[in-house]
Amino acid sequence: MHPELFRIPGINLTVPSYGVIVMISFLAATWWTARRCMRVKVDPDIALNLGLISLIASMVGARAFYVIHYWESQFAHDPKQILNLPAGGAELYGGLIGAFIACVLYLLIKRASIRLWADLITPGLLLGMGIGRIGCFAVGCCWGGPCSPQLSWAVRFPFGSPPHQRQWENRLVTAPDRLIFVEPGGRGALLTRTVLKLPRKTLEDVVRQANRNLEQARRGGNPDAIATAEQTHRITQQNISVLLDHFDAHNTSPEELLTLTQDANLRSQPIHPSQIYGAIGPTLLALLTSTYFYRRKRHGTVMPLGLGLYAIQRLIEEAIRADNPHDTFGLTISQSVSIGILLMAIAAYFILRRLPLRSPRAVAFVPPSKDVPKPAATA
């Protein structure tokens, strides 16, 4: 598990692993699709445009789907958290739906063949989905359920990771008192590595700065400035000051606790690497649909085949995963969407049987010739 790929020297900016892997997945999918376009004489520029459109639309769709799904539990009380992207929160199916709608609209505007382009982009789409799951493994999201320690590919995630956090909440694992932070309301929480990476001096400087700002605001006499400073001071006292008291009570430091979290005995119980399952499945389907693409006898059949098989794979994957609640008709939201996609894939197959073998808009792309003479300049 490596949520941080590296830090940029000088500016100390963290490069997240998930973002880099997702970008690689889009580049790989777009490159593979463009190569296929060149092979079958289809305009590759459209593939590049679709890749950019998909990147933007999928990010918006994935976040919107997650917000809608968890609105009551995470966002209803504080809608500003919708824009708190570093906290995470995205649904793959939301990204797929967003990208699909945006790409269809673009193809309609370009008056291009939707059936042909559905065939062209499906292998790349599945490849991108498979590579993207590696990013999930890097950050520890989308984890699987418990499995036997004898399973040779079972994984144990580190202390404070999402799987470990969930197992601690369910009392499946324990943690030393020094690593359990009691919040002002009396609720216990694990000290995350993100918090423990902050030096004590930095935390103390934040407290001192909040005290100074409050004193200066009170001397200034501006009611708005005083209210803002008091709110900041209160938040600081509720979080950082209490955290410093925790260190003092246990006679320890963030550095010592951070070292303690690396103890192998504090990892999660063995679980299925469902992220790896989710990476292997779409990748194999990408190879299958790429092979079928050159052997198909009817335009538009590659996407129903690919997404239909992916829906079946996702139904099985969700049965292994342990991170999603069964809050949609007794199923996870992804299982429900998978059933819908599978039904639509079957329906699309029967609809395509009534259409011509070739799409009327599927025309060969003829690149502009470099030998065409330029028009003579006019006086």
GUPARO-236831 format. One record per residue (C-alpha): residue in three letters; x, y, z; residue number from 1. Coordinates in pm, 1 decimal. Example, Ala and Ser with C-alpha at 12.3 -4.5 7.8 and 13.67 -1.06 7.14 Angstrom:
BEGIN
- ALA_1230.0_-450.0_780.0_1 $
- SER_1367.0_-106.0_714.0_2 $
% end
This chain:
BEGIN
- MET_0.0_0.0_0.0_1 $
- HIS_159.4_325.3_-119.1_2 $
- PRO_-91.7_614.2_-129.0_3 $
- GLU_192.4_861.5_-186.7_4 $
- LEU_405.4_787.9_-491.3_5 $
- PHE_669.3_1049.9_-410.0_6 $
- ARG_715.8_1409.7_-301.1_7 $
- ILE_837.3_1681.5_-534.9_8 $
- PRO_1158.2_1825.1_-384.2_9 $
- GLY_1162.9_2193.8_-302.1_10 $
- ILE_787.9_2248.4_-287.1_11 $
- ASN_716.5_1933.7_-79.1_12 $
- LEU_413.9_1850.7_-293.3_13 $
- THR_282.4_1496.0_-267.0_14 $
- VAL_210.0_1306.4_-588.3_15 $
- PRO_-71.3_1057.2_-513.5_16 $
- SER_-34.7_705.6_-647.3_17 $
- TYR_-401.9_677.7_-736.3_18 $
- GLY_-398.0_988.4_-954.4_19 $
- VAL_-87.8_876.8_-1141.9_20 $
- ILE_-222.4_526.1_-1203.2_21 $
- VAL_-558.6_658.1_-1321.4_22 $
- MET_-378.1_889.5_-1563.8_23 $
- ILE_-173.3_594.9_-1691.1_24 $
- SER_-494.3_397.0_-1741.2_25 $
- PHE_-647.3_674.1_-1955.1_26 $
- LEU_-330.5_717.2_-2160.5_27 $
- ALA_-304.6_342.3_-2218.6_28 $
- ALA_-671.0_315.4_-2317.8_29 $
- THR_-647.6_613.7_-2554.2_30 $
- TRP_-321.7_493.0_-2711.6_31 $
- TRP_-459.4_142.5_-2771.3_32 $
- THR_-778.6_280.8_-2922.7_33 $
- ALA_-585.6_517.7_-3150.3_34 $
- ARG_-369.6_228.6_-3271.6_35 $
- ARG_-682.2_29.8_-3355.2_36 $
- CYS_-822.3_330.0_-3542.2_37 $
- MET_-511.7_352.1_-3759.8_38 $
- ARG_-537.2_-18.6_-3837.1_39 $
- VAL_-899.6_-5.5_-3954.6_40 $
- LYS_-872.2_338.0_-4122.1_41 $
- VAL_-1076.6_541.7_-3873.0_42 $
- ASP_-988.8_900.3_-3779.0_43 $
- PRO_-755.5_868.2_-3475.3_44 $
- ASP_-814.9_1232.0_-3377.5_45 $
- ILE_-1164.2_1135.6_-3267.4_46 $
- ALA_-1011.1_873.6_-3037.9_47 $
- LEU_-788.9_1137.7_-2879.3_48 $
- ASN_-1085.2_1370.3_-2829.9_49 $
- LEU_-1292.2_1089.9_-2680.6_50 $
- GLY_-1007.1_1010.0_-2441.7_51 $
- LEU_-998.0_1367.8_-2312.3_52 $
- ILE_-1377.0_1386.6_-2287.7_53 $
- SER_-1388.4_1055.6_-2103.1_54 $
- LEU_-1122.5_1167.2_-1856.6_55 $
- ILE_-1317.6_1475.9_-1753.2_56 $
- ALA_-1666.9_1324.5_-1768.0_57 $
- SER_-1568.3_1010.6_-1577.6_58 $
- MET_-1417.4_1211.5_-1292.3_59 $
- VAL_-1733.3_1419.4_-1262.4_60 $
- GLY_-1960.3_1117.9_-1296.5_61 $
- ALA_-1767.8_904.9_-1046.0_62 $
- ARG_-1779.9_1178.6_-783.6_63 $
- ALA_-2145.6_1262.8_-850.2_64 $
- PHE_-2246.0_896.8_-822.2_65 $
- TYR_-2061.8_865.6_-489.6_66 $
- VAL_-2217.7_1185.0_-350.9_67 $
- ILE_-2567.9_1070.9_-444.9_68 $
- HIS_-2508.5_726.0_-299.1_69 $
- TYR_-2372.9_851.3_33.7_70 $
- TRP_-2559.0_1183.2_53.0_71 $
- GLU_-2742.3_1117.3_378.8_72 $
- SER_-2446.9_969.2_567.5_73 $
- GLN_-2162.7_1194.8_449.2_74 $
- PHE_-2279.8_1510.5_273.9_75 $
- ALA_-2628.0_1614.8_389.8_76 $
- HIS_-2494.5_1776.4_708.8_77 $
- ASP_-2200.9_1946.8_532.1_78 $
- PRO_-2246.3_1989.7_153.3_79 $
- LYS_-1906.5_2158.6_128.0_80 $
- GLN_-1751.8_1813.3_163.7_81 $
- ILE_-1860.2_1746.6_-195.1_82 $
- LEU_-1556.0_1945.0_-305.5_83 $
- ASN_-1323.7_1777.2_-55.5_84 $
- LEU_-1167.1_1558.7_-323.3_85 $
- PRO_-847.5_1472.9_-130.2_86 $
- ALA_-1067.4_1285.9_121.6_87 $
- GLY_-1153.6_1038.7_-155.6_88 $
- GLY_-1486.9_905.5_-270.4_89 $
- ALA_-1568.1_788.5_-623.8_90 $
- GLU_-1775.4_513.8_-785.1_91 $
- LEU_-1640.6_339.0_-1095.3_92 $
- TYR_-1985.6_290.5_-1243.0_93 $
- GLY_-2057.1_661.0_-1203.2_94 $
- GLY_-1747.2_737.7_-1406.3_95 $
- LEU_-1849.8_483.9_-1669.6_96 $
- ILE_-2197.5_635.0_-1700.6_97 $
- GLY_-2062.0_990.2_-1716.4_98 $
- ALA_-1806.8_902.9_-1984.1_99 $
- PHE_-2065.6_707.7_-2187.3_100 $
- ILE_-2312.1_998.3_-2197.1_101 $
- ALA_-2044.0_1253.9_-2284.8_102 $
- CYS_-1895.2_1037.7_-2560.7_103 $
- VAL_-2235.6_967.6_-2717.9_104 $
- LEU_-2313.1_1340.2_-2726.3_105 $
- TYR_-1976.3_1411.3_-2888.6_106 $
- LEU_-2028.9_1143.5_-3155.2_107 $
- LEU_-2375.6_1278.2_-3231.0_108 $
- ILE_-2230.2_1624.5_-3279.9_109 $
- LYS_-1957.0_1485.1_-3506.1_110 $
- ARG_-2216.8_1274.6_-3691.3_111 $
- ALA_-1989.4_974.4_-3643.8_112 $
- SER_-2098.1_612.5_-3615.7_113 $
- ILE_-2185.8_533.4_-3255.2_114 $
- ARG_-2192.5_159.9_-3330.1_115 $
- LEU_-1843.6_160.9_-3484.9_116 $
- TRP_-1692.9_373.5_-3208.6_117 $
- ALA_-1852.6_158.6_-2939.6_118 $
- ASP_-1665.4_-134.0_-3093.9_119 $
- LEU_-1342.0_63.5_-3114.4_120 $
- ILE_-1328.6_196.8_-2759.5_121 $
- THR_-1451.1_-109.2_-2564.8_122 $
- PRO_-1116.5_-294.4_-2541.8_123 $
- GLY_-938.4_24.3_-2435.4_124 $
- LEU_-1214.5_104.6_-2187.7_125 $
- LEU_-1179.2_-234.9_-2021.3_126 $
- LEU_-800.5_-206.1_-2017.1_127 $
- GLY_-824.8_132.9_-1846.8_128 $
- MET_-1065.7_-4.8_-1588.9_129 $
- GLY_-826.2_-288.0_-1513.4_130 $
- ILE_-521.8_-63.6_-1473.7_131 $
- GLY_-721.4_177.5_-1258.7_132 $
- ARG_-788.9_-97.0_-1003.4_133 $
- ILE_-416.4_-109.5_-930.7_134 $
- GLY_-459.5_243.8_-797.9_135 $
- CYS_-725.7_112.0_-560.3_136 $
- PHE_-477.7_-143.0_-431.0_137 $
- ALA_-217.6_129.9_-378.9_138 $
- VAL_-447.4_338.0_-155.6_139 $
- GLY_-623.8_44.5_12.9_140 $
- CYS_-980.7_114.1_-98.4_141 $
- CYS_-1224.2_-141.1_-247.7_142 $
- TRP_-1087.3_-412.0_-18.7_143 $
- GLY_-1201.8_-771.7_3.2_144 $
- GLY_-1347.9_-982.1_278.9_145 $
- PRO_-1160.6_-1203.6_524.7_146 $
- CYS_-994.6_-1515.8_390.6_147 $
- SER_-782.8_-1801.0_519.3_148 $
- PRO_-424.7_-1712.0_616.0_149 $
- GLN_-324.4_-2020.7_415.3_150 $
- LEU_-432.2_-1849.4_93.2_151 $
- SER_-101.3_-1776.6_-76.8_152 $
- TRP_-215.1_-1442.4_-222.1_153 $
- ALA_-397.6_-1316.9_89.5_154 $
- VAL_-292.4_-965.0_192.1_155 $
- ARG_-269.6_-783.6_525.1_156 $
- PHE_-299.6_-408.4_497.4_157 $
- PRO_-99.9_-180.4_730.1_158 $
- PHE_-220.3_-5.5_1043.4_159 $
- GLY_-464.4_277.3_978.2_160 $
- SER_-545.8_169.7_621.9_161 $
- PRO_-914.3_158.8_524.1_162 $
- PRO_-939.0_-222.2_565.3_163 $
- HIS_-761.9_-210.2_901.5_164 $
- GLN_-978.6_80.2_1015.7_165 $
- ARG_-1297.2_-109.3_929.3_166 $
- GLN_-1176.1_-425.8_1102.8_167 $
- TRP_-1088.1_-221.7_1412.7_168 $
- GLU_-1434.0_-67.1_1417.2_169 $
- ASN_-1582.8_-417.6_1392.6_170 $
- ARG_-1353.7_-537.7_1676.4_171 $
- LEU_-1171.6_-784.6_1452.1_172 $
- VAL_-831.9_-634.6_1537.1_173 $
- THR_-696.6_-446.2_1836.5_174 $
- ALA_-455.5_-155.5_1880.1_175 $
- PRO_-242.5_-22.9_2168.0_176 $
- ASP_-392.5_257.5_2377.7_177 $
- ARG_-120.0_490.8_2256.9_178 $
- LEU_-257.6_464.3_1903.2_179 $
- ILE_-621.2_524.3_2000.8_180 $
- PHE_-716.0_890.0_2015.3_181 $
- VAL_-1018.3_975.1_2227.7_182 $
- GLU_-1207.0_1262.4_2067.6_183 $
- PRO_-1366.0_1536.5_2281.7_184 $
- GLY_-1705.8_1368.2_2250.8_185 $
- GLY_-1566.1_1047.3_2397.1_186 $
- ARG_-1549.7_856.0_2067.8_187 $
- GLY_-1230.3_663.3_2001.1_188 $
- ALA_-1045.2_675.2_1670.5_189 $
- LEU_-717.7_539.1_1540.3_190 $
- LEU_-435.4_784.4_1491.3_191 $
- THR_-368.9_790.3_1119.6_192 $
- ARG_-25.6_795.9_963.3_193 $
- THR_-110.3_1129.6_805.5_194 $
- VAL_-143.5_1285.1_1152.0_195 $
- LEU_160.4_1107.9_1293.6_196 $
- LYS_379.6_1233.1_1009.7_197 $
- LEU_335.7_1587.8_1142.5_198 $
- PRO_620.9_1677.3_1383.0_199 $
- ARG_516.8_1781.9_1731.7_200 $
- LYS_679.4_2122.5_1680.0_201 $
- THR_452.8_2184.2_1382.5_202 $
- LEU_144.6_2102.8_1588.9_203 $
- GLU_262.4_2329.6_1870.9_204 $
- ASP_327.6_2612.5_1624.2_205 $
- VAL_-31.3_2584.0_1498.8_206 $
- VAL_-165.0_2613.7_1854.6_207 $
- ARG_54.3_2913.8_1933.1_208 $
- GLN_-44.3_3085.6_1609.7_209 $
- ALA_-414.6_3033.8_1685.6_210 $
- ASN_-363.4_3188.9_2031.6_211 $
- ARG_-179.1_3487.8_1886.1_212 $
- ASN_-444.9_3545.2_1620.6_213 $
- LEU_-716.0_3543.4_1885.4_214 $
- GLU_-529.9_3793.7_2103.9_215 $
- GLN_-466.4_4025.6_1808.3_216 $
- ALA_-830.8_4007.5_1698.9_217 $
- ARG_-952.7_4094.9_2046.3_218 $
- ARG_-716.4_4390.9_2066.1_219 $
- GLY_-836.2_4510.1_1726.4_220 $
- GLY_-1199.3_4504.2_1835.7_221 $
- ASN_-1342.8_4397.4_1498.2_222 $
- PRO_-1640.0_4165.9_1574.2_223 $
- ASP_-1605.4_3968.8_1249.8_224 $
- ALA_-1231.1_3916.3_1299.2_225 $
- ILE_-1290.9_3810.4_1660.1_226 $
- ALA_-1558.2_3559.6_1557.8_227 $
- THR_-1330.7_3407.6_1292.5_228 $
- ALA_-1034.0_3388.7_1530.4_229 $
- GLU_-1248.0_3232.3_1803.6_230 $
- GLN_-1377.5_2967.7_1565.4_231 $
- THR_-1022.8_2880.6_1451.6_232 $
- HIS_-906.0_2873.7_1813.0_233 $
- ARG_-1192.2_2643.9_1910.6_234 $
- ILE_-1119.1_2401.2_1628.1_235 $
- THR_-752.2_2402.3_1720.8_236 $
- GLN_-830.7_2327.0_2084.5_237 $
- GLN_-1072.2_2046.4_1989.7_238 $
- ASN_-823.3_1874.7_1762.4_239 $
- ILE_-457.4_1967.9_1795.1_240 $
- SER_-442.7_2064.6_2163.2_241 $
- VAL_-623.1_1746.6_2263.9_242 $
- LEU_-385.4_1550.6_2042.7_243 $
- LEU_-84.3_1706.3_2217.5_244 $
- ASP_-240.2_1616.0_2551.6_245 $
- HIS_-267.7_1257.6_2426.5_246 $
- PHE_104.4_1249.2_2349.5_247 $
- ASP_183.9_1389.6_2694.2_248 $
- ALA_-44.2_1144.2_2873.6_249 $
- HIS_131.7_848.9_2710.0_250 $
- ASN_478.0_1008.1_2730.4_251 $
- THR_534.9_957.4_2359.6_252 $
- SER_578.5_1151.4_2035.3_253 $
- PRO_435.9_1134.8_1681.5_254 $
- GLU_766.3_991.5_1558.2_255 $
- GLU_758.8_706.2_1809.3_256 $
- LEU_397.4_622.9_1730.5_257 $
- LEU_464.4_633.0_1357.3_258 $
- THR_740.2_375.0_1407.3_259 $
- LEU_503.1_165.6_1617.1_260 $
- THR_243.7_154.1_1336.1_261 $
- GLN_493.9_-29.7_1116.4_262 $
- ASP_478.5_-334.1_1343.9_263 $
- ALA_362.2_-633.4_1137.2_264 $
- ASN_143.0_-748.9_1427.7_265 $
- LEU_-70.4_-436.9_1390.0_266 $
- ARG_-175.2_-509.5_1033.4_267 $
- SER_-523.6_-614.2_926.5_268 $
- GLN_-646.6_-970.3_926.8_269 $
- PRO_-578.6_-1158.9_597.3_270 $
- ILE_-823.9_-1049.5_329.0_271 $
- HIS_-887.2_-1113.1_-38.3_272 $
- PRO_-699.6_-872.6_-270.9_273 $
- SER_-1022.7_-785.3_-448.9_274 $
- GLN_-849.8_-490.2_-616.9_275 $
- ILE_-618.8_-733.5_-796.2_276 $
- TYR_-915.6_-950.4_-892.7_277 $
- GLY_-1075.8_-633.7_-1027.8_278 $
- ALA_-762.5_-558.2_-1229.2_279 $
- ILE_-719.8_-904.8_-1380.4_280 $
- GLY_-1083.3_-947.4_-1488.0_281 $
- PRO_-1120.1_-635.4_-1708.9_282 $
- THR_-770.9_-683.6_-1852.4_283 $
- LEU_-859.5_-1033.0_-1972.2_284 $
- LEU_-1188.0_-901.1_-2110.1_285 $
- ALA_-993.5_-628.2_-2292.9_286 $
- LEU_-785.4_-892.9_-2469.4_287 $
- LEU_-1097.6_-1096.9_-2546.8_288 $
- THR_-1292.3_-804.7_-2695.2_289 $
- SER_-985.7_-687.6_-2889.0_290 $
- THR_-963.6_-1029.9_-3052.6_291 $
- TYR_-1337.5_-1037.6_-3117.0_292 $
- PHE_-1326.5_-687.6_-3270.3_293 $
- TYR_-1141.3_-811.2_-3578.4_294 $
- ARG_-1369.9_-1113.6_-3615.4_295 $
- ARG_-1710.8_-956.7_-3554.0_296 $
- LYS_-1966.7_-970.0_-3833.8_297 $
- ARG_-2190.5_-686.9_-3713.1_298 $
- HIS_-2106.2_-333.2_-3601.5_299 $
- GLY_-2190.3_-250.0_-3239.9_300 $
- THR_-2160.0_-596.5_-3086.2_301 $
- VAL_-1827.0_-551.7_-2906.0_302 $
- MET_-1951.0_-319.3_-2631.7_303 $
- PRO_-2252.7_-531.6_-2528.8_304 $
- LEU_-2024.3_-834.6_-2512.9_305 $
- GLY_-1753.7_-657.5_-2311.6_306 $
- LEU_-1978.4_-473.1_-2067.3_307 $
- GLY_-2210.5_-771.0_-2028.4_308 $
- LEU_-1919.7_-995.8_-1928.6_309 $
- TYR_-1779.3_-723.1_-1705.6_310 $
- ALA_-2114.3_-695.4_-1528.3_311 $
- ILE_-2100.3_-1068.6_-1450.4_312 $
- GLN_-1740.8_-1035.0_-1327.7_313 $
- ARG_-1838.6_-736.5_-1110.9_314 $
- LEU_-2128.2_-927.3_-954.8_315 $
- ILE_-1881.0_-1195.5_-844.9_316 $
- GLU_-1625.1_-937.8_-732.1_317 $
- GLU_-1880.6_-755.0_-516.9_318 $
- ALA_-1962.2_-1081.0_-339.2_319 $
- ILE_-1595.6_-1097.2_-234.0_320 $
- ARG_-1556.3_-730.5_-140.0_321 $
- ALA_-1631.1_-605.6_210.2_322 $
- ASP_-1631.4_-225.8_172.9_323 $
- ASN_-1971.4_-157.4_15.8_324 $
- PRO_-2297.9_-164.0_212.0_325 $
- HIS_-2587.6_-378.3_88.3_326 $
- ASP_-2825.2_-84.4_72.6_327 $
- THR_-2988.2_-127.7_-268.8_328 $
- PHE_-3259.8_-394.8_-275.1_329 $
- GLY_-3043.1_-608.5_-49.6_330 $
- LEU_-2745.9_-573.8_-285.6_331 $
- THR_-2457.0_-331.4_-314.7_332 $
- ILE_-2513.2_-38.2_-548.4_333 $
- SER_-2257.0_-184.2_-791.4_334 $
- GLN_-2436.3_-520.6_-798.2_335 $
- SER_-2763.1_-346.4_-878.8_336 $
- VAL_-2603.4_-144.6_-1159.1_337 $
- SER_-2431.5_-458.9_-1288.1_338 $
- ILE_-2764.7_-634.3_-1321.6_339 $
- GLY_-2899.6_-334.8_-1513.2_340 $
- ILE_-2599.3_-328.1_-1746.0_341 $
- LEU_-2625.8_-702.3_-1807.6_342 $
- LEU_-2994.0_-669.2_-1902.0_343 $
- MET_-2918.4_-375.0_-2132.4_344 $
- ALA_-2634.7_-570.5_-2295.8_345 $
- ILE_-2872.1_-858.3_-2369.6_346 $
- ALA_-3134.6_-616.1_-2503.9_347 $
- ALA_-2872.5_-442.8_-2720.5_348 $
- TYR_-2781.0_-777.4_-2877.6_349 $
- PHE_-3138.1_-838.1_-2995.4_350 $
- ILE_-3175.1_-477.7_-3114.1_351 $
- LEU_-2853.7_-499.4_-3315.9_352 $
- ARG_-2980.9_-811.0_-3492.0_353 $
- ARG_-3250.4_-593.2_-3650.8_354 $
- LEU_-3002.5_-333.9_-3778.0_355 $
- PRO_-2780.9_-353.5_-4089.1_356 $
- LEU_-2454.8_-539.6_-4052.1_357 $
- ARG_-2260.4_-219.0_-4111.5_358 $
- SER_-2341.3_121.4_-3970.7_359 $
- PRO_-2425.5_371.7_-4248.3_360 $
- ARG_-2197.0_628.3_-4083.4_361 $
- ALA_-1897.2_394.6_-4072.5_362 $
- VAL_-1682.2_550.1_-4343.2_363 $
- ALA_-1311.5_498.5_-4400.1_364 $
- PHE_-1081.6_779.1_-4293.3_365 $
- VAL_-859.5_920.4_-4565.8_366 $
- PRO_-573.5_1125.4_-4418.4_367 $
- PRO_-490.4_1445.6_-4605.0_368 $
- SER_-219.0_1392.2_-4863.8_369 $
- LYS_109.1_1573.9_-4816.2_370 $
- ASP_156.4_1592.4_-5194.0_371 $
- VAL_-143.2_1814.5_-5257.3_372 $
- PRO_-4.9_2146.7_-5392.3_373 $
- LYS_-84.9_2458.4_-5194.3_374 $
- PRO_-311.4_2710.5_-5364.9_375 $
- ALA_-125.6_2993.3_-5534.4_376 $
- ALA_-121.6_3319.6_-5346.6_377 $
- THR_-335.8_3596.5_-5494.4_378 $
- ALA_-231.1_3953.5_-5524.2_379 $
% end
